[in-house]
Amino acid sequence: QVQLVESGGGLVQAGDSLRLSCAVSGGTFDFYGMGWFRQAPGKEREVVAAISWSGGATNYADAVKGRFTISRENAKNTVYLQMNSLKPEDTAVYYCARCRGYYSGASSLAYAYDYWGQGTQVTVSS
């Protein structure tokens, strides 16, 4: 059974940084693309960032380009999201997800992902 567990969320002030982690158990982490999504109250879930199975390709939402960085550490079965210069509009529940299929890329489409974590809250105060 594949399980994803996010951590690292919290309450911060605008301009601060946070690093989210997503630990994956079950399956073979190395062969799958991974993504971070977020959902704010009253809004639909949206992609934040994605990384291919090899780590050679990444994809970012326009709203976070230049501020957020996705990375993966295969030895630890973990994907990270480094978030800098946080803004109040970044407030949301952040989810990590595993992309379908071996050798998957950095997809920005939610339906391309088949396993999801439970989410971690990020709140940015102004």
N, C-alpha and C positions, 0 to 999 in steps of 0.2 A: 504494500500500500504506500503510495507516494504521499508525503506530508510536507507542507511548507509552513514555516513558522517565522513570522516577522518580529522584529524587535527594534528598539532605538527611537521610537516616537516619543513625543512629549510636548510640553508647553515652552515656547521660546519667544523672544522678542524679534521684531522685524530687524533684519540685518544679521541675525545669528545664523549658525550652521548646525546641522544635524546629520548624522550618518545612520541610515537604516540598513539593517541586515536581514537577510532571508536565508534561513538554514533549511536545506532540502534533505529529506531522508526517503529511502526507497528509490527504486529505479537507478538509472545511470546518469548522474548529473551532467557529466562531461559532454554528452551527445545532444543536449537540448538547449534551444534558445530560451531566454528568460526575459520577463518583462516586469515593470513596475507600473501600476495603475493607481488612480486615486478617484475618490468620490466625495464631493462636498454635499452638505445638506441641500436637498431640493434639486440636485443636478445629477446628470448621468455620469456613469463611470467613464473616465477618459485615460488614455495612455499617457504616461509620463516619460518613460524611457524603456528601451529594449536593447538586448545584446544577443548576438548570435552564439551558436554553440561553441564556436572557436574563440569568441571574444574579438574577432577581427572586424566585426561590423556592429555599429551602434546606431540608434535612432532616438531622437528626442522630440518631444512636443515643442512647438515654437515658444510657448510660455516659459519654458525652463532652460532653453538653450543658453549656454554660457554660464549658467548658475549650478546646474545639476550634472553629476557624472555617474554613470552606471559602470560597474565593474564586476568581475567574477573571480573567485578563487576556487579552482576546481579541487585542490587538495583538501579544502574544507567544506566542499559542497555548499558554497555560500555565494550569494549575489548581494551586492551592496548598492546603495544609492546615497552618494554624497550630495548633500543639499546645502548650498551656500547662498548668502544674501537672501535669506528667506523673506517672503512678503506675506501680509495677511491673506492674500488671495491663494496662497499655497495651503491654507488650512483645509484639511480633508482627512479621511481615512485612506491610508496607503496600503495597497495590496501587491504582493508579488505573485507571479504566475509562471507556470512552465508551458512552453510552446509545444504543440502537438508534433510528433514525428521526430525521428532521428535527424540530426544535422540541420535542425531548424534554424531559421535566420532571426533577424531582429524585427519581428513583425509588430506593427502598431495596432493590429486588429484584435479586439477582445475575443472574437470567436475562434481565433487561431490558438487559444490557450485552453488547456483541458484540466489543469490542476491549479487551485488557488489557495492562498493562505487566508487566515481569518482577519487580517488587517491590523494596522497599528495607527493610532490617532496622532496626527500632527496638528498642533494649534499654534498659530503665529499671531501674537498680539502686536498692535500698532503702538 
